[in-house]
């Protein structure tokens, strides 16, 4: 079963597009030698995510040596974070997933990692994780990987299933955080104190 985006999530994502938080993807950001995509195993969306990565890498020309080596798990990059609600307490899920990603970089001699969040994610919904919260967890996952290896480059992406089409966008942490702060300030004026707002993000 495919979970559709509701009207509120669509409006939110469109607002992020309008604010240039979600950008069209530039293939030059990725290493022509290959990439390690870390994404959800969702069978309805994975093929589109994988094909799009192949497509954006084609800006470098065709190469038989290029490798796209995905590592999937339900929920995708948010599972890299130990405190993620999708990870069961007391388990080593997040550390194991981090280990697998960094091992893949060594095994395949690829230092570029693409964290690909997607909306709407069934695992996120199951665990009560909003679209914005899943993005926040993705960036936390990026920071955890970067702390463990100085050699890697980590780019973050947001895949969106609009229902009648699918798109993948590039998302910068700095712009996302600025947008989040600005949005919280607006919500605070309209709705209440930050403690109430934080619970919705």
Backbone as numpy.savetxt, mean C-alpha at the origin, in Angstrom:
# Nx Ny Nz CAx CAy CAz Cx Cy Cz
-16.06 -13.49 -3.72 -16.90 -12.30 -3.72 -16.02 -11.05 -3.72
-16.34 -10.08 -4.57 -15.63 -8.82 -4.60 -16.38 -7.80 -3.75
-15.63 -7.13 -2.84 -16.25 -6.11 -2.02 -16.18 -4.78 -2.74
-17.33 -4.12 -2.95 -17.32 -2.84 -3.65 -16.99 -1.69 -2.72
-16.40 -0.63 -3.27 -16.21 0.60 -2.52 -17.56 1.26 -2.28
-17.79 1.76 -1.08 -19.02 2.50 -0.87 -18.83 3.96 -1.30
-19.89 4.72 -1.30 -19.84 6.09 -1.80 -18.89 6.96 -0.97
-18.85 6.73 0.34 -17.98 7.53 1.21 -16.51 7.28 0.88
-16.15 6.00 0.69 -14.75 5.68 0.35 -14.38 6.23 -1.02
-15.31 6.16 -1.97 -15.04 6.72 -3.30 -14.80 8.23 -3.20
-15.62 8.91 -2.41 -15.46 10.36 -2.25 -14.12 10.68 -1.59
-13.74 9.88 -0.60 -12.47 10.07 0.09 -11.30 9.92 -0.87
-11.32 8.86 -1.66 -10.22 8.60 -2.60 -10.17 9.67 -3.69
-11.32 10.13 -4.14 -11.34 11.22 -5.13 -10.75 12.50 -4.53
-11.05 12.74 -3.27 -10.48 13.92 -2.60 -8.96 13.82 -2.52
-8.46 12.61 -2.29 -7.01 12.41 -2.24 -6.40 12.60 -3.62
-7.13 12.20 -4.65 -6.66 12.45 -6.02 -6.62 13.95 -6.30
-7.68 14.66 -5.92 -7.75 16.10 -6.17 -6.65 16.85 -5.42
-6.26 16.33 -4.25 -5.21 16.95 -3.45 -3.81 16.49 -3.85
-3.73 15.66 -4.90 -2.46 15.13 -5.42 -1.73 14.27 -4.38
-2.50 13.69 -3.46 -1.94 12.70 -2.54 -1.75 11.38 -3.29
-2.72 11.05 -4.12 -2.62 9.89 -5.01 -2.25 10.40 -6.40
-1.11 9.94 -6.92 -0.60 10.43 -8.19 -0.56 9.31 -9.23
-0.60 9.70 -10.49 -0.39 8.71 -11.55 1.01 8.14 -11.41
1.16 6.90 -11.77 2.43 6.19 -11.56 3.43 6.51 -12.66
4.66 6.78 -12.25 5.78 7.02 -13.16 6.71 5.82 -13.07
6.85 5.09 -14.16 7.67 3.88 -14.16 9.13 4.12 -13.84
9.61 5.35 -14.02 11.01 5.64 -13.74 11.33 5.56 -12.24
10.29 5.52 -11.40 10.53 5.40 -9.96 10.97 3.98 -9.58
10.74 3.01 -10.46 11.05 1.62 -10.16 12.31 1.19 -10.89
13.05 0.29 -10.27 14.30 -0.22 -10.82 14.00 -1.08 -12.05
14.65 -0.79 -13.19 14.40 -1.60 -14.39 14.80 -3.06 -14.23
15.65 -3.36 -13.24 16.07 -4.75 -13.02 14.96 -5.58 -12.41
14.02 -4.92 -11.74 12.92 -5.67 -11.14 12.44 -5.04 -9.85
11.43 -5.66 -9.27 10.80 -5.12 -8.07 10.18 -6.26 -7.27
10.12 -6.07 -5.96 9.46 -7.01 -5.06 8.13 -6.39 -4.64
7.02 -6.74 -5.28 5.73 -6.21 -4.83 5.26 -6.93 -3.56
4.85 -6.16 -2.58 4.27 -6.69 -1.34 2.81 -6.26 -1.35
1.92 -7.22 -1.53 0.52 -6.86 -1.74 -0.40 -7.95 -1.20
-1.68 -7.68 -1.26 -2.69 -8.63 -0.81 -2.82 -9.77 -1.82
-3.25 -10.91 -1.33 -3.41 -12.08 -2.20 -4.76 -12.11 -2.90
-5.56 -11.04 -2.78 -6.90 -10.99 -3.35 -6.90 -11.41 -4.83
-7.53 -12.54 -5.10 -7.50 -13.09 -6.45 -8.26 -12.27 -7.47
-9.18 -11.41 -7.02 -9.91 -10.56 -7.95 -9.11 -9.32 -8.36
-8.10 -8.97 -7.55 -7.34 -7.75 -7.84 -5.87 -7.99 -8.15
-5.34 -9.16 -7.73 -3.89 -9.38 -7.85 -3.42 -9.29 -9.30
-4.14 -9.89 -10.23 -3.70 -9.89 -11.63 -3.56 -8.47 -12.15
-4.51 -7.61 -11.81 -4.44 -6.22 -12.26 -3.24 -5.51 -11.64
-2.98 -5.76 -10.37 -1.83 -5.15 -9.70 -0.53 -5.61 -10.35
-0.40 -6.92 -10.55 0.81 -7.48 -11.15 1.01 -6.95 -12.57
-0.05 -6.99 -13.38 0.06 -6.53 -14.77 0.43 -5.06 -14.84
-0.10 -4.26 -13.89 0.20 -2.82 -13.93 1.66 -2.56 -13.60
2.22 -3.33 -12.67 3.64 -3.19 -12.36 4.48 -3.54 -13.57
4.12 -4.62 -14.25 4.82 -5.00 -15.49 4.72 -3.86 -16.52
3.54 -3.27 -16.60 3.32 -2.21 -17.58 4.17 -0.97 -17.28
4.21 -0.55 -16.01 4.97 0.66 -15.70 6.47 0.42 -15.81
6.90 -0.83 -15.62 8.32 -1.15 -15.81 8.70 -1.13 -17.29
7.73 -1.28 -18.17 8.01 -1.32 -19.60 8.56 0.00 -20.12
8.46 1.07 -19.32 9.05 2.35 -19.73 10.55 2.20 -19.92
11.13 1.21 -19.27 12.57 0.97 -19.40 12.90 0.07 -20.59
11.87 -0.36 -21.34 12.09 -1.27 -22.45 11.91 -2.71 -22.00
11.86 -3.61 -22.95 11.68 -5.02 -22.64 13.00 -5.65 -22.23
12.94 -6.52 -21.23 14.14 -7.19 -20.77 13.80 -8.58 -20.26
14.48 -9.57 -20.80 14.25 -10.95 -20.36 14.77 -11.17 -18.95
15.66 -10.28 -18.49 16.26 -10.41 -17.16 15.42 -9.77 -16.07
14.44 -8.97 -16.45 13.63 -8.27 -15.45 12.83 -9.27 -14.63
12.69 -8.97 -13.33 11.98 -9.89 -12.44 10.99 -9.11 -11.57
9.74 -9.54 -11.62 8.73 -9.05 -10.68 8.42 -10.23 -9.76
8.82 -10.10 -8.51 8.80 -11.22 -7.56 7.86 -10.88 -6.39
6.56 -11.18 -6.52 5.59 -10.76 -5.51 5.60 -11.63 -4.26
5.33 -10.98 -3.13 5.12 -11.67 -1.86 3.76 -11.23 -1.33
2.81 -12.14 -1.33 1.44 -11.79 -0.98 1.02 -12.37 0.37
0.11 -11.65 1.00 -0.52 -12.12 2.23 -1.84 -11.37 2.36
-2.87 -12.00 2.90 -4.15 -11.30 3.06 -3.93 -9.99 3.82
-4.31 -8.89 3.21 -4.11 -7.58 3.82 -2.90 -6.86 3.27
-1.95 -7.59 2.71 -0.81 -6.96 2.07 0.13 -6.25 3.04
0.62 -5.07 2.67 1.70 -4.41 3.42 1.37 -4.06 4.86
0.10 -3.91 5.21 -0.23 -3.58 6.60 0.18 -4.72 7.54
0.34 -5.95 6.99 0.71 -7.10 7.81 2.18 -7.06 8.22
2.95 -6.09 7.68 4.34 -5.91 8.09 4.46 -5.28 9.47
3.36 -4.75 9.97 3.36 -3.98 11.22 2.85 -4.86 12.37
3.67 -5.09 13.40 3.26 -5.98 14.49 1.93 -5.59 15.13
1.66 -4.30 15.29 0.44 -3.88 15.98 -0.79 -3.85 15.07
-0.64 -4.21 13.81 -1.78 -4.23 12.89 -2.86 -5.17 13.43
-4.12 -4.70 13.49 -5.19 -5.55 14.01 -5.40 -6.85 13.24
-4.87 -6.93 12.01 -5.01 -8.15 11.22 -4.05 -9.25 11.68
-3.05 -8.87 12.49 -2.10 -9.84 13.01 -2.54 -10.29 14.40
-2.57 -11.59 14.61 -3.00 -12.12 15.90 -1.96 -11.82 16.98
-2.39 -11.40 18.16 -1.45 -11.10 19.25 -0.59 -12.30 19.60
0.67 -12.03 19.89 1.58 -13.09 20.30 2.21 -13.87 19.17
1.79 -13.60 17.95 2.37 -14.28 16.79 3.52 -13.45 16.22
4.38 -14.10 15.42 5.51 -13.40 14.81 5.22 -13.06 13.35
3.94 -12.92 12.99 3.53 -12.72 11.60 4.26 -11.57 10.93
4.28 -10.41 11.58 4.87 -9.21 10.98 6.37 -9.38 10.75
7.07 -9.88 11.76 8.53 -10.06 11.64 8.84 -11.09 10.57
8.06 -12.17 10.53 8.27 -13.20 9.51 8.07 -12.63 8.11
7.05 -11.80 7.96 6.78 -11.19 6.65 7.90 -10.23 6.27
8.36 -9.43 7.21 9.51 -8.55 6.95 10.72 -9.37 6.51
10.97 -10.48 7.23 12.10 -11.36 6.90 12.00 -11.85 5.45
10.79 -12.29 5.07 10.60 -12.83 3.72 10.86 -11.77 2.65
10.42 -10.55 2.91 10.63 -9.46 1.94 12.12 -9.18 1.77
12.83 -9.06 2.88 14.26 -8.75 2.81 15.06 -9.93 2.25
14.62 -11.15 2.56 15.27 -12.33 1.97 15.07 -12.35 0.46
13.88 -11.98 0.01 13.61 -11.94 -1.44 14.54 -10.96 -2.14
14.80 -9.83 -1.50 15.73 -8.85 -2.08 17.11 -9.46 -2.27
17.57 -10.22 -1.28 18.89 -10.85 -1.37 18.90 -11.97 -2.40
17.89 -12.82 -2.35 17.85 -13.98 -3.25 17.78 -13.56 -4.72
16.93 -12.56 -5.00 16.72 -12.13 -6.39 17.63 -10.97 -6.80
18.45 -10.47 -5.84 19.34 -9.34 -6.11 18.55 -8.13 -6.62
17.45 -7.85 -5.95 16.59 -6.70 -6.26 16.46 -5.86 -4.98
16.70 -4.56 -5.11 16.65 -3.69 -3.93 15.46 -2.74 -3.93
14.53 -2.91 -4.87 13.35 -2.06 -4.93 12.12 -2.84 -4.50
11.44 -2.32 -3.50 10.23 -2.94 -2.96 9.05 -2.03 -3.25
7.96 -2.61 -3.74 6.73 -1.85 -3.98 5.67 -2.34 -3.00
5.32 -1.51 -2.04 4.21 -1.83 -1.14 2.93 -1.37 -1.82
2.02 -2.31 -2.05 0.79 -2.00 -2.78 -0.42 -2.29 -1.89
-0.99 -1.23 -1.36 -2.24 -1.33 -0.62 -3.39 -1.42 -1.61
-4.54 -1.94 -1.21 -5.64 -1.93 -2.16 -6.98 -1.71 -1.47
-7.89 -1.12 -2.21 -9.23 -0.81 -1.69 -10.26 -1.30 -2.71
-11.19 -2.03 -2.25 -11.47 -2.35 -0.87 -10.88 -3.71 -0.55
-10.25 -3.81 0.63 -9.59 -5.04 1.03 -10.48 -5.82 2.02
-10.75 -7.07 1.68 -11.60 -7.90 2.53 -11.01 -8.12 3.91
-9.68 -8.33 3.99 -9.04 -8.55 5.29 -9.14 -7.31 6.14
-8.92 -6.14 5.53 -9.03 -4.89 6.28 -10.45 -4.71 6.81
-11.44 -4.98 5.97 -12.84 -4.86 6.39 -13.15 -5.81 7.53
-12.64 -7.03 7.42 -12.87 -8.04 8.45 -12.33 -7.59 9.80
-11.26 -6.81 9.77 -10.59 -6.38 11.00 -10.95 -4.95 11.40
-11.90 -4.34 10.71 -12.32 -2.99 11.06 -11.30 -1.92 10.74
-10.50 -2.14 9.71 -9.45 -1.18 9.32 -9.94 -0.35 8.14
-10.01 0.95 8.30 -10.48 1.83 7.24 -9.44 1.95 6.13
-9.84 2.52 5.01 -8.92 2.72 3.90 -7.75 3.61 4.33
-8.04 4.71 5.02 -6.98 5.62 5.47 -6.07 4.93 6.47
-6.64 4.18 7.39 -5.81 3.47 8.37 -4.91 2.45 7.70
-5.40 1.78 6.68 -4.57 0.80 5.97 -3.40 1.48 5.28
-3.61 2.71 4.78 -2.51 3.47 4.19 -1.47 3.84 5.25
-1.96 4.27 6.42 -1.06 4.62 7.51 -0.20 3.42 7.92
-0.83 2.26 8.01 -0.09 1.04 8.35 0.92 0.69 7.27
0.58 0.92 6.01 1.53 0.66 4.92 2.79 1.50 5.10
2.62 2.79 5.43 3.79 3.65 5.62 4.59 3.24 6.85
3.91 2.75 7.87 4.63 2.23 9.03 5.44 1.00 8.64
4.87 0.16 7.78 5.60 -0.99 7.27 6.84 -0.58 6.49
6.70 0.48 5.70 7.85 0.99 4.95 8.97 1.41 5.90
8.62 2.15 6.94 9.63 2.60 7.89 10.32 1.43 8.58
9.57 0.39 8.91 10.16 -0.78 9.56 11.16 -1.49 8.64
10.82 -1.61 7.37 11.74 -2.24 6.42 13.00 -1.39 6.25
12.82 -0.07 6.14 13.96 0.83 5.94 14.91 0.81 7.14
14.35 0.62 8.34 15.19 0.54 9.53 16.05 -0.71 9.51
15.56 -1.75 8.87 16.27 -3.03 8.86 17.30 -3.14 7.74
17.16 -2.32 6.71 18.11 -2.40 5.59 18.33 -1.02 4.99
19.58 -0.65 4.85 19.94 0.63 4.25 20.04 0.53 2.73
20.01 -0.69 2.20 20.22 -0.89 0.77 18.95 -0.74 -0.06
17.81 -0.87 0.58 16.56 -0.97 -0.18 15.94 0.39 -0.47
15.15 0.42 -1.54 14.27 1.54 -1.86 12.85 1.02 -1.76
11.99 1.75 -1.06 10.61 1.31 -0.86 9.65 2.37 -1.39
8.85 1.99 -2.37 7.83 2.89 -2.93 6.45 2.37 -2.54
5.52 3.30 -2.30 4.18 2.92 -1.85 3.13 3.26 -2.91
2.18 2.35 -3.07 1.15 2.50 -4.09 -0.22 2.15 -3.49
-1.24 2.72 -4.09 -2.62 2.42 -3.70 -3.39 1.95 -4.93
-3.85 0.71 -4.87 -4.69 0.17 -5.94 -6.14 0.40 -5.56
-6.93 0.85 -6.54 -8.34 1.14 -6.29 -9.20 0.41 -7.33
-10.14 -0.36 -6.82 -11.13 -1.00 -7.70 -12.39 -0.13 -7.65
-12.58 0.65 -8.73 -13.70 1.58 -8.78 -15.02 0.88 -9.13
-14.95 -0.37 -9.48 -16.13 -1.12 -9.89 -16.16 -1.32 -11.38
-16.11 -0.21 -12.13 -16.09 -0.30 -13.59 -14.68 -0.20 -14.15
-13.70 0.04 -13.28 -12.30 0.12 -13.70 -11.40 -0.06 -12.48
-10.13 -0.34 -12.74 -9.14 -0.49 -11.66 -7.95 0.41 -11.98
-7.41 1.05 -10.94 -6.27 1.95 -11.12 -5.28 1.76 -9.99
-4.01 1.97 -10.30 -2.97 1.98 -9.28 -2.35 3.37 -9.24
-2.21 3.93 -8.03 -1.68 5.27 -7.84 -0.43 5.23 -6.97
0.48 6.17 -7.22 1.65 6.35 -6.37 1.24 7.25 -5.21
1.74 6.96 -4.02 1.39 7.77 -2.85 2.64 8.09 -2.04
2.87 9.38 -1.81 4.03 9.83 -1.04 3.64 9.97 0.43
4.51 9.50 1.30 4.24 9.57 2.74 4.08 11.02 3.21
4.95 11.92 2.75 4.92 13.30 3.22 3.60 13.97 2.85
3.17 13.80 1.61 1.91 14.41 1.19 0.72 13.80 1.92
0.79 12.49 2.12 -0.29 11.81 2.83 -0.41 12.35 4.25
0.72 12.52 4.95 0.69 13.00 6.32 0.18 14.44 6.39
0.62 15.28 5.44 0.14 16.67 5.41 -1.37 16.71 5.17
-1.83 15.89 4.24 -3.26 15.82 3.94 -4.04 15.33 5.15
-3.50 14.36 5.86 -4.17 13.79 7.03 -4.30 14.84 8.13
-3.22 15.60 8.35 -3.25 16.65 9.38 -4.25 17.74 9.01
-4.22 18.17 7.74 -5.16 19.20 7.30 -6.59 18.72 7.42
-6.83 17.48 7.05 -8.18 16.93 7.15 -8.65 16.81 8.59
-7.75 16.43 9.49 -8.10 16.31 10.91 -8.45 17.67 11.49
-7.74 18.71 11.04 -8.03 20.06 11.53 -9.42 20.51 11.10
-9.77 20.18 9.85 -11.11 20.52 9.37 -12.16 19.74 10.15
-11.93 18.43 10.32 -12.88 17.60 11.05 -13.02 18.05 12.51
-11.91 18.51 13.09 -11.96 18.97 14.48 -12.88 20.17 14.61
-12.78 21.09 13.66 -13.64 22.27 13.70 -15.11 21.88 13.54
-15.35 20.83 12.73 -16.74 20.46 12.43 -17.32 19.45 13.42
-16.46 18.58 13.96 -16.99 17.40 14.65 -16.58 17.25 16.11
-15.46 17.80 16.52 -15.07 17.57 17.90 -13.57 17.47 18.05
-13.13 17.06 19.24 -11.70 17.02 19.55 -10.94 15.95 18.78
-9.61 16.10 18.68 -8.80 15.14 17.92 -8.93 13.70 18.38
-9.17 13.48 19.69 -9.26 12.10 20.18 -10.41 11.36 19.51
-11.51 12.08 19.23 -12.64 11.44 18.55 -12.31 11.18 17.09
-11.60 12.12 16.49 -11.27 12.01 15.07 -10.29 10.86 14.85
-9.28 10.75 15.73 -8.26 9.72 15.56 -8.87 8.33 15.54
-9.94 8.15 16.25 -10.56 6.83 16.30 -11.17 6.43 14.98
-11.41 7.42 14.09 -12.02 7.11 12.80 -10.98 6.89 11.73
-9.70 7.19 12.00 -8.66 7.12 10.97 -7.92 5.79 11.04
